[in-house]
């Protein structure tokens, strides 16, 4: 039909119709005007109501009732256009007409509710309160027929409570408005979405445990009842990405925030106040992703908008906007400038707010942090002592702002030499913080990015404990700061093993399958929201169904095995337990990045030491990025960055202990999580002589530990283990575009590599699926838990790397259509649902140590999926590996491990042998020898 209309227009046929024959659109009636969507673009709605009102109010035959409703409708249009004085004039005119009527009309409660919200914006709070209560009483008297009006009255009460900084009352009011709107005889879908989003937003501010559930409801309801370009979809996007940000999934939040910005800009323009919130959230996400300069620029734009906003309902915004900007400035080392900006923000908060408002405390804590880092500890302590009572009075106990403030205060006490007081304050605060996060992580495993959600303030606990010589607490703090995505997987594996031991394997299988389907659909939903996908409603319904199945499966498992929840929570180990698991040649190296220094704790079986190097977190991250970028391909390697990173990792006082240990164990998180520490240089050297460079690898092997609370030995015998090899796929999935397909290098040695791996293990029970046999169907048909060693020789893809791929995947031979079980993409959620019992999984594929997407934490993608599936140990790559190098390293490492070597030692031996092999082109360059790491679960 659209094509036909376009063809007619193009032919000029419509122009030939005589003017007299064309129909003139009839003037709209009041009922038609009231049926319009009040959330449509404000300028458009206001123009329509102005035109209607000019005609109707000029007509002397217009009744008082119609005139009152016309003034009301025009007032609502002014309200959404933010022209509040003009809007109030219309409401007043409507009120005056109602006063002349014998009885209160059916729309009176709605008029009063909107009038109350208008008065809030005009900062006439007492009048607004009285009008909202009158609206509530009228609507309540209307019974079931007036539920929509009662919902609007609750909305007005919520706006009042939020303006008064009473978040608990606002939560009650907005959530009640949502629920009443659902019960109305004729539900107003857009208003229900509005109230549901507000309910979820306040829960987010209060850090309620049911925030995710509220956000999901708003999103799913909107997807089912509103078009994808409806203005209220911005509210849904807002609460959805707010939850992602609060759970550390910053990379996934960014595209949703950008889409929200696009919607608001189309609706209102580039400088409208509705741009402020998504701008601030975008800046915060970029800040957490380490993109400080861009974050600073966006925070500045947000602050400029905030300075010109009407903030009657949210008077804290301008001051907080400037303290946010100060934080981004401080991260780049400009502390004096940050202090001035934060002080301006606090002064603004004091001017704009009541003295008891907790937002003043929020600003004071940020200013105190900057002052402490400038060495002005007494001034900083006085500010925290002023801020904490405000925060404790205005926020629920256990709120992250309160806990963060206590940890910052503890660090300031430590700065002043009051170490006992500092430890006494920091230790219980950090432990409470961790318990809260672990509870959320164990119930929202598919959502929480644990390595990024843990607050930076836990670094304050670490510093406090180290300065006090409290090494038990320091070890705990370091583990909390370095928890990774794999920690959750290991906790679930531990709980699942005990559940299976109690005969509950089938229940666990059902839970794993439901979680895998939920994870896959959630990734698809996020991608669809980010680019305005057409199947939002169906995806939302499927996702809701999958979550219900997962919740039912978990509830059944918990009823049969109540200990499951406690066992599935992450754990930390005591210092004594850590040391007891270490061999004489082992050194556990915990690298930590604090805002103004690099701290390393080195733990051996009989010693523990720590060192620090003054270095901004921004500079430390930059060094790691420089090393990684220069190792992506053969060329000029950044030897300076590799040497500086070694100096930051091992302060001089740690090097004697380092020299006595041969095996280095690192966590699967922190600033080294996207490179192998083996490629650091112990002294500065020329990039022209990499063959003889003093790599850390020369004297030490390196392994990565998935879970510091569950150290693995890495010495499991591979004798008699059956081998499964999968790879060398034929053809490419149809979902790969031409450009993506061309970017994948050929794998001519993959089949031979799998055969060589089988021979290196020397197992009688060996199976290789390659070429046309390397399909998902063949893989799923196997009893996978019988294979002790499983190897994949293929391409690995990141989530978002190709169109339609919402999560990481391994490339196999396609045998079906896109989105089916045979599409040739073995995704992370499909991998997590496999049942493995492999001692070792070798992923001789590209970037298999990477995160779920390019911006996600390391080891959060395929590594996590295989860990959840039951792989005890993994061999992964940090970047794309040349085919011949991958074959050499994987085969030689397995050959050495099969002969009895520790896996970390085996990889080191293979790397040194390849570097010395003159037949291997560019073997001395880290792009060739350094991509692989061993990860122990």
LUMNUVO-131834 format. One record per residue (C-alpha): residue in three letters; x, y, z. Coordinates in steps of 0.001 Angstrom, whole numbers, plus 500000, padded with zeros to 6 digits. Example, Ala and Ser with C-alpha at 12.3 -4.5 7.8 and 13.67 -1.06 7.14 Angstrom:
REM residues 2
ALA512300495500507800;SER513670498940507140;
END
This chain:
REM residues 937
UNK500000500000500000;UNK502813502433500830;UNK504368501689497435;UNK501106502418495656;UNK500665505760497430;UNK504255506722496644;UNK503781505820492992;UNK500626507930492754;UNK502381510917494305;UNK505350510512492010;UNK503134510412488927;UNK501442513699489809;UNK497976512118489566;UNK496774513621492825;UNK497545517122491563;UNK495030516645488751;UNK492108516322491176;UNK490033519561491134;UNK490242521545494374;UNK486512521518494800;UNK486506517743494809;UNK489067517447497619;UNK487598516875501062;UNK488325519423503764;UNK489102517834507118;UNK486273518571509571;UNK487129520631512618;UNK487817518373515614;UNK485308517955518388;UNK486108518189522102;UNK485885514406522394;UNK488370514022519555;UNK490758516481521162;UNK490534514678524481;UNK491290511387522735;UNK494645512731521547;UNK497799511442523222;UNK498869514139525680;UNK502410512747525535;UNK502827513491521835;UNK505445516120520865;UNK504591519126523105;UNK504804521816520429;UNK502480519827518190;UNK499928519231520958;UNK500036522816522166;UNK499443524176518662;UNK496471521844518186;UNK494872522871521500;UNK495542526558520922;UNK493795526391517572;UNK490887524440519046;UNK490537526747522071;UNK490632529903519933;UNK487687528630517927;UNK485605527152520766;UNK486110529907523327;UNK485273532583520738;UNK481925530908520064;UNK479243532535522274;UNK477176529344522153;UNK479888527324523920;UNK478621526044527260;UNK480460526639530521;UNK481174522921530774;UNK482749522728527302;UNK484681525934527936;UNK486018524568531238;UNK487139521347529575;UNK488759523347526792;UNK490702525471529261;UNK491682522245531057;UNK492931520585527856;UNK494879523682526840;UNK496354523868530364;UNK497577520276530119;UNK499191521053526755;UNK500940524074528324;UNK502045521846531232;UNK503779519316528968;UNK505249522184526943;UNK506652523510530256;UNK504941526875529878;UNK503731526807533457;UNK502434530353534024;UNK500271530167530887;UNK499139526695531900;UNK498114527868535350;UNK496063530684533822;UNK494089528051531895;UNK493565525916535008;UNK492415528964536940;UNK489961529799534171;UNK488607526259534256;UNK488301526396538052;UNK486375529636537843;UNK483898528085535400;UNK483490525015537606;UNK482648527270540533;UNK479593528455538609;UNK478260524932538112;UNK475676523310540322;UNK477597520020540696;UNK481153518859540430;UNK481786517464536915;UNK483351513997536351;UNK486686515513535298;UNK487085517671538410;UNK489545515305540163;UNK491738515156537042;UNK491712518955536793;UNK492789519273540430;UNK495533516635540053;UNK497059518382537055;UNK496638521730538777;UNK498592520406541758;UNK501443519272539526;UNK501439522670537816;UNK501685524426541198;UNK504702522283542110;UNK506491523561539022;UNK505552527118540066;UNK507017526363543528;UNK503674526958545262;UNK504000523800547321;UNK501405524424550056;UNK498722525176547473;UNK499782522124545472;UNK499465519913548547;UNK495955521132549310;UNK494852520671545687;UNK496329517149545467;UNK494473516102548632;UNK491240517512547225;UNK491812515566543980;UNK492457512410545963;UNK489274512793548011;UNK487109513412544935;UNK488587510468543028;UNK488331508124545989;UNK484651508995546340;UNK484145508000542712;UNK484749504322543403;UNK485655501817540705;UNK484540504139537912;UNK487152506726538945;UNK490226504482539296;UNK492058506303536486;UNK491407509602538295;UNK492596508098541570;UNK495772506932539816;UNK496368510497538582;UNK495811511853542101;UNK498441509404543413;UNK500747510628540651;UNK500266514205541882;UNK501064513107545440;UNK504176511375544155;UNK505343514538542394;UNK504845516457545644;UNK506719513881547717;UNK509609513822545250;UNK509820517619545305;UNK509888517413549114;UNK512726514844548913;UNK510525512206550564;UNK511527509315548331;UNK509695506674550351;UNK506381508518550032;UNK507071509114546336;UNK507701505401545830;UNK504390504529547509;UNK502445507079545469;UNK503921506328542038;UNK503662502548542437;UNK500062502885543626;UNK499317505062540582;UNK500700502318538338;UNK498605499607539993;UNK495383501659540024;UNK495845502581536369;UNK496048498895535513;UNK492683498318537199;UNK490890501179535437;UNK487950500345533202;UNK489700501962530228;UNK493452501784530901;UNK495496504765529710;UNK498510502796528513;UNK500834505766528133;UNK500010507034531635;UNK500485503542533088;UNK503935503421531497;UNK504630506894532888;UNK503676505799536417;UNK505467502459536128;UNK508647504222535033;UNK508370506691537926;UNK507807503812540347;UNK510910502050539059;UNK512971505238539064;UNK512300505984542735;UNK513034502369543636;UNK516333502816541793;UNK517172505891543894;UNK516272503985547060;UNK518205500892545863;UNK515236498625546468;UNK515685494916545830;UNK512636494916543533;UNK513974497691541281;UNK514738495244538491;UNK511256493758538659;UNK509692497241538485;UNK511888498232535556;UNK511060495039533697;UNK507352495632534191;UNK507592499153532753;UNK509596497960529776;UNK507421494924529048;UNK504170496855529410;UNK505409499616527131;UNK506641497124524546;UNK503255495424524549;UNK501046498553524409;UNK502986501453522868;UNK504687501953519512;UNK508486501826519627;UNK508770505574518855;UNK506264506710521483;UNK507631509538523679;UNK507077507501526845;UNK509517504903525550;UNK512148507383526709;UNK511003506837530317;UNK511299503094529857;UNK514745503376528350;UNK515730505610531256;UNK514865503134533992;UNK516233500209531953;UNK519666501716531485;UNK519661503063535044;UNK519427499464536272;UNK522207498420533889;UNK524400501223535212;UNK523670500338538831;UNK524690496742538111;UNK527886497717536317;UNK526858496928532743;UNK528025500280531420;UNK528881499150527898;UNK525340497817527391;UNK523787500932528904;UNK525495503343526487;UNK523514502481523310;UNK520224502646525250;UNK521177506057526647;UNK522090507320523178;UNK518750506151521815;UNK516962507932524654;UNK518887511104523832;UNK517849510807520197;UNK514190510448521209;UNK514278513475523509;UNK516132515627520977;UNK513557514841518303;UNK510798515595520787;UNK512149518752522417;UNK515490519879520949;UNK519139519772521985;UNK519039521958525090;UNK515741520957526700;UNK515884519990530363;UNK514719516452529575;UNK518136515992527960;UNK519840516457531357;UNK519229513022532851;UNK520318510890529881;UNK523311513189529361;UNK524365512671532978;UNK523902508909532769;UNK525866508769529517;UNK528702510727531111;UNK528675508462534168;UNK528814505338532021;UNK531670506678529910;UNK533457507693533108;UNK533201504154534444;UNK534454502829531114;UNK537565505007531506;UNK536649507512528803;UNK537243510441531115;UNK537748513255528604;UNK534513512518526771;UNK532717512077530081;UNK533945515476531263;UNK532643517173528112;UNK529216515579528505;UNK529068516402532229;UNK529826520040531288;UNK526947520046528790;UNK524643518541531424;UNK525703521145534004;UNK525007523949531516;UNK521476522612531026;UNK521004522178534779;UNK522009525792535430;UNK519098526962533263;UNK516460524441534305;UNK513246525033536169;UNK514126522830539136;UNK511157523482541418;UNK510392519759541539;UNK514068518679541651;UNK516028521558543196;UNK519113519426543863;UNK519947518997540169;UNK522186522054539504;UNK524413521442542521;UNK524766517701541901;UNK525522518399538223;UNK528616520343539274;UNK529803517758541818;UNK529460515107539091;UNK531591517216536776;UNK534170517646539557;UNK534536513875539858;UNK535353513493536156;UNK537916516285536436;UNK539529514651539489;UNK539931511327537683;UNK542267513090535265;UNK544462514375538109;UNK543282518006538123;UNK542468517999541827;UNK542609521750542431;UNK540123522356539629;UNK537959519491540886;UNK537915520980544397;UNK536745524366543047;UNK534006522761540939;UNK532797520537543777;UNK532796523459546219;UNK530660525485543789;UNK528263522551543606;UNK527988522255547389;UNK527415525977547752;UNK524628525713545164;UNK523058522810547078;UNK523144524791550320;UNK521471527763548586;UNK518780525720546852;UNK517825523131549471;UNK516531522862552988;UNK519396522371555480;UNK518305518791556195;UNK518257517632552556;UNK520459514567552081;UNK521668515821548690;UNK523759518405550562;UNK525469515467552261;UNK526071513809548882;UNK527863516897547626;UNK529832517323550843;UNK531173513765550624;UNK532439514347547099;UNK534099517604548122;UNK535661515868551152;UNK537110513195548865;UNK538877515819546730;UNK540136517717549786;UNK541551514539551322;UNK543473513753548141;UNK544850517293548262;UNK546161516616551773;UNK543555518763553556;UNK542417515941555799;UNK541061517913558757;UNK538802519977556501;UNK537707516806554732;UNK536899515049558025;UNK534726517961559152;UNK532745517725555910;UNK532134513970556261;UNK531041514499559858;UNK528504517030558591;UNK527408514883555628;UNK526865511508557269;UNK523950512558559538;UNK522176514073556526;UNK522624510904554477;UNK521632508621557352;UNK518463510652558000;UNK517421510937554350;UNK518247507513552902;UNK517481503931553965;UNK520093502241556121;UNK522440500278553892;UNK522138502694550951;UNK525340502785548920;UNK525800506543549454;UNK525868506059553224;UNK528284503141553008;UNK530545504967550559;UNK530628508020552832;UNK531648505859555790;UNK534465504274553817;UNK535725507667552640;UNK535608508889556245;UNK537609505829557307;UNK540278506644554711;UNK540484510220555993;UNK540911508931559557;UNK543715506743558238;UNK545293509779556547;UNK545329511409559996;UNK547037508383561552;UNK543929507235563445;UNK544283503682562159;UNK542320501763564792;UNK539297504029564346;UNK539612503735560585;UNK539650499915560571;UNK536794499763563091;UNK534640501887560759;UNK535737500436557409;UNK535640496686558079;UNK531947496253559036;UNK530901498786556391;UNK532720496957553593;UNK531446493578554753;UNK527856494853554820;UNK528385496333551345;UNK529656492993550059;UNK526777491012551575;UNK524240493257549874;UNK525949492941546518;UNK526374489187546850;UNK522673488799547592;UNK521799490709544422;UNK524450488882542396;UNK523220485459543412;UNK519614486302542466;UNK520394488364539331;UNK523296486337537969;UNK522525487136534346;UNK522332490870535061;UNK525123491799537464;UNK528588492605536141;UNK530236491924539464;UNK533694493216538610;UNK532295496669537794;UNK529434497065540246;UNK531673496780543314;UNK532242500366544403;UNK535537502155544249;UNK535117502976547918;UNK536109499374548722;UNK539571500542547705;UNK539423502808550738;UNK538912499740552942;UNK541974498167551341;UNK544140501223551988;UNK542911501572555560;UNK543710497932556323;UNK547161498037554717;UNK548192501174556570;UNK547048499631559854;UNK548986496437559185;UNK545731494467559301;UNK546688492002556578;UNK543719489663557143;UNK541345492552556402;UNK543574493736553545;UNK543369490298551911;UNK539589490375552254;UNK539408493904550826;UNK541626492958547875;UNK539432489960547058;UNK536293492094547202;UNK537892494673544907;UNK538979491969542450;UNK535860489834542230;UNK535228488882538612;UNK532387487618536462;UNK533839484134536875;UNK533353484341540644;UNK529607484012540166;UNK530039481057537845;UNK532231479240540351;UNK529779479872543170;UNK526980478407541063;UNK529137475438540102;UNK529889474792543780;UNK526206474950544711;UNK525199472912541668;UNK527679470130542440;UNK526177469700545892;UNK522646469831544465;UNK523505467077541984;UNK525045465095544827;UNK521664465272546528;UNK519914463797543491;UNK518604467114542157;UNK520356467075538793;UNK517151467294536760;UNK515986470389538673;UNK519380471992538172;UNK519287471174534455;UNK515883472869534178;UNK517197475945535978;UNK520313476127533787;UNK518249475807530597;UNK515806478511531710;UNK518653480848532704;UNK520389480299529371;UNK517205481126527460;UNK516670484186529663;UNK520219485410529049;UNK519881484972525286;UNK516534486772525115;UNK517749489552527418;UNK520694490184525094;UNK518350490273522086;UNK515986492602523933;UNK518781495023524821;UNK519942495090521205;UNK516401495657519954;UNK515829498508522413;UNK519073500157521377;UNK518216500257517673;UNK514409500439517761;UNK513953496815516775;UNK510612495850515319;UNK509983492775517486;UNK510052494440520919;UNK506587493281521969;UNK507209489639521062;UNK510669489673522610;UNK509254491187525798;UNK506616488474526013;UNK509144485709525368;UNK511546487171527921;UNK508823487448530566;UNK507909483811529957;UNK511541482715530207;UNK511995484597533475;UNK508870482997534914;UNK510245479576534006;UNK513618480407535572;UNK511966481707538751;UNK509768478633538983;UNK512755476333538456;UNK514796478151541108;UNK511884478135543560;UNK511473474375543120;UNK515215473790543545;UNK515312475945546680;UNK512347474111548176;UNK514163470799547686;UNK517610472159548591;UNK517312475282550817;UNK521088475624551120;UNK521393476400547387;UNK521014480186547738;UNK523702480505550407;UNK526074478248548490;UNK525541480185545247;UNK526757483422546830;UNK530357484462546079;UNK532846483946548892;UNK536153485354550007;UNK538913483296551613;UNK540864484154554732;UNK544537485007554347;UNK545441481757556076;UNK543279479759553644;UNK544832481543550676;UNK548315480725551891;UNK547430477120552653;UNK546545476481548991;UNK549802477906547612;UNK552817475761546779;UNK556406476696547571;UNK556943478122544076;UNK553595479964543919;UNK553085483698544328;UNK549568485122544352;UNK549764488624542868;UNK546823490958543519;UNK547138494142541394;UNK544794496929542465;UNK544147500309540923;UNK543149503049543373;UNK542354506585542219;UNK545828507945542937;UNK548074504900543238;UNK548756501355542088;UNK548800498867544974;UNK549976495261544763;UNK549660492584547435;UNK551951489573546986;UNK551056486429548934;UNK553175483284549223;UNK552633480206551364;UNK554610481762554219;UNK554719485513553563;UNK552588488490552561;UNK553899491855551408;UNK552479494919549709;UNK553800497819547715;UNK552438500993546180;UNK553421503313543347;UNK551943506831542963;UNK550032506659539677;UNK546583507837538650;UNK544114505102537796;UNK543629506877534466;UNK547352506631533696;UNK547515503004534807;UNK544616502073532536;UNK546284503988529685;UNK549491501981530109;UNK547578498693529975;UNK545669499881526893;UNK548923500882525179;UNK550417497450525802;UNK547301495686524529;UNK546936497857521436;UNK550557497408520397;UNK550221493628520760;UNK547201493320518481;UNK549351492821515385;UNK552979492479514414;UNK554616495900514327;UNK556162498366516731;UNK555550497051520253;UNK555242499617523054;UNK558175498457525182;UNK558090501642527262;UNK554511500985528397;UNK555289497311529111;UNK558238498311531322;UNK556303501080533100;UNK553435498668533769;UNK555889496208535349;UNK557253499003537565;UNK553715499912538633;UNK552886496274539367;UNK556012495390541343;UNK557240498198543585;UNK560936497773544472;UNK560187496303547913;UNK558263493401546300;UNK560978492263543896;UNK563034490107546300;UNK559933488018547041;UNK559100487895543311;UNK562592486624542510;UNK562111483629544825;UNK558913482406543128;UNK558495480822539715;UNK554699480505539337;UNK552650483710539364;UNK548901483575539952;UNK546740486551538966;UNK543021487328539419;UNK540627487399536456;UNK539936491101536938;UNK541720494376537515;UNK543791496475535171;UNK545672493448533779;UNK542544491455532889;UNK542790492190529147;UNK546454491239528690;UNK548763488475529848;UNK551142489709532567;UNK553767487461530949;UNK554374490170528335;UNK555505492834530811;UNK559157493853530615;UNK561255493738533767;UNK563558496476532443;UNK563318499027529656;UNK564462497687526297;UNK564427498558522624;UNK561521497457520485;UNK564076496396517863;UNK565321493452519951;UNK562230491604521170;UNK563883488195520813;UNK566162488847523782;UNK563817491188525673;UNK563521490635529453;UNK559918489472529447;UNK558394488491532787;UNK557861485140531058;UNK561632484496531075;UNK561602483695534782;UNK557959483087535644;UNK554920481211534416;UNK551537482929534623;UNK548052481648535372;UNK544751483402535934;UNK542456482364538790;UNK538723482536538217;UNK537911482641541909;UNK540395483659544594;UNK538192482012547188;UNK538589478641545466;UNK542217478305544344;UNK542811475419541941;UNK546086473544541666;UNK546256473196537897;UNK547979469846538306;UNK545049467537537496;UNK546347464540535569;UNK545162464288531971;UNK546088460613531746;UNK543310458600530138;UNK541177461666529390;UNK539022461420526266;UNK539478464172523668;UNK536890466110521660;UNK537977468526518948;UNK535557470861517158;UNK536400473378514457;UNK537588474111510931;UNK533998475025510004;UNK532757474988506426;UNK530827478006505201;UNK529686481013507192;UNK526405481791508962;UNK523945483755506848;UNK523797486427509549;UNK527405487440508833;UNK527473490308506393;UNK530007490426503597;UNK532231492853505495;UNK532249490742508653;UNK532983487593506700;UNK535897489222504883;UNK537405490373508203;UNK537763486794509412;UNK541074485300508286;UNK541083481759506878;UNK541921478847509182;UNK543788476423506898;UNK545547474642509793;UNK542527474254512088;UNK541721470646511090;UNK545373469589511396;UNK545582471415514738;UNK542699469379516150;UNK544260466125514929;UNK547600467157516430;UNK545936467980519764;UNK544334464554519781;UNK547706462944519109;UNK549411465068521787;UNK546973463815524408;UNK547342460250523180;UNK543835459241524167;UNK542126456154522830;UNK538741457887523143;UNK539161460709520666;UNK536654462415518363;UNK537215465296515963;UNK534263467176514440;UNK535523469324511574;UNK534250470674508269;UNK530666469643507641;UNK530616467720510927;UNK531407470785513038;UNK527751471661513575;UNK525751472501516649;UNK523530469458516084;UNK526471467054516164;UNK527839468731519265;UNK524544468611521158;UNK524069464945520277;UNK527209463939522202;UNK527579462943525853;UNK529828465914526470;UNK530539465170530108;UNK532644462146529167;UNK535368464237527495;UNK538245465330529712;UNK539796467674527148;UNK537734469675524642;UNK539290471942522020;UNK537685474430519626;UNK539727475628516646;UNK537599478313515017;UNK536754482015515147;UNK535408483686518276;UNK533081486676517933;UNK532216489407520421;UNK528640490460521128;UNK527736493216518685;UNK530685492458516412;UNK528316491445513617;UNK524713492544512994;UNK522166490574514987;UNK524734488960517298;UNK523809490156520765;UNK526277487954522695;UNK529671486290522148;UNK529796483160520020;UNK532023480541518434;UNK531735480023514693;UNK530645476536513587;UNK529351475097510325;UNK525794476370509688;UNK523088473840508993;UNK519981475925509613;UNK518520479401509473;UNK519596482389511545;UNK518303482236515114;UNK517890478446515079;UNK519976475839516884;UNK521843475188513654;UNK522689478748512621;UNK526440478175512959;UNK526791480504515959;UNK527366478689519244;UNK526467481580521533;UNK527528482157525121;UNK524059481355526443;UNK524026478091524465;UNK527488477211525779;UNK526447477919529376;UNK523604475399528984;UNK525987472574527962;UNK526857469907530525;UNK530611469557530638;UNK532956467854533073;UNK536135468678531200;UNK539416469089533037;UNK540478471438530257;UNK538780473382527471;UNK541143474858524875;UNK539736477714522799;UNK542139478144519932;UNK539994480980518625;UNK539991484752518439;UNK539499486891521549;UNK537988484126523664;UNK539166485818526881;UNK537214488951525992;UNK534038490200527601;UNK530485489971526346;UNK531152492963524112;UNK534085495187523251;UNK533427497367526309;UNK532622494597528795;UNK535066493311531420;UNK537549490637530435;UNK536517487009530992;UNK532793487947531097;UNK531925486365527744;UNK532894482919526481;UNK535116482276529504;UNK532197482747531841;UNK529941480628529642;UNK532331477654529618;UNK532889478018533365;UNK529128477853533923;UNK528968474797531673;UNK531457473014533951;UNK534936473500532450;UNK537542473127535193;UNK540317474923533321;UNK540480477058530182;UNK543071478124527632;UNK541930481408526093;UNK543222484144523820;UNK543125487903524425;UNK543189488849520723;UNK543082487360517267;UNK545762484720516864;UNK547535483811513656;UNK546572480315512554;UNK550050478794512694;UNK550847480359516076;UNK547587479134517583;UNK548295475595516398;UNK551872475625517708;UNK550994476973521142;UNK547901474866521748;UNK549486471581520664;UNK552790472146522476;UNK551026473271525657;UNK548781470208525676;UNK551728467888524934;UNK553649469249527917;UNK550609469178530216;UNK549819465593529195;UNK553390464725530214;UNK552643465995533721;UNK553642469670533707;UNK551563472283535482;UNK549407473985532838;UNK550886477416533442;UNK554391475924533158;UNK553321474072530007;UNK552134477264528329;UNK555328479074529352;UNK557446476259527901;UNK555475476367524646;UNK555828480150524403;UNK559589480105525034;UNK560051477282522536;UNK558118479153519855;UNK560024482378520511;UNK563259480452519903;UNK561928478783516741;UNK563459480721513833;UNK561095478995511404;UNK558112480801512980;UNK557768484313511475;UNK557768487135514045;UNK557781484604516887;UNK559380487072519319;UNK556550489603518993;UNK553862489410521721;UNK551183489455519026;UNK552340485940518190;UNK553444484368521475;UNK551492486258524180;UNK547752486046523344;UNK547004482891525332;UNK546383482576529062;UNK545474479686531337;UNK542412480233533532;UNK541791477871536438;UNK538245477376537774;
END
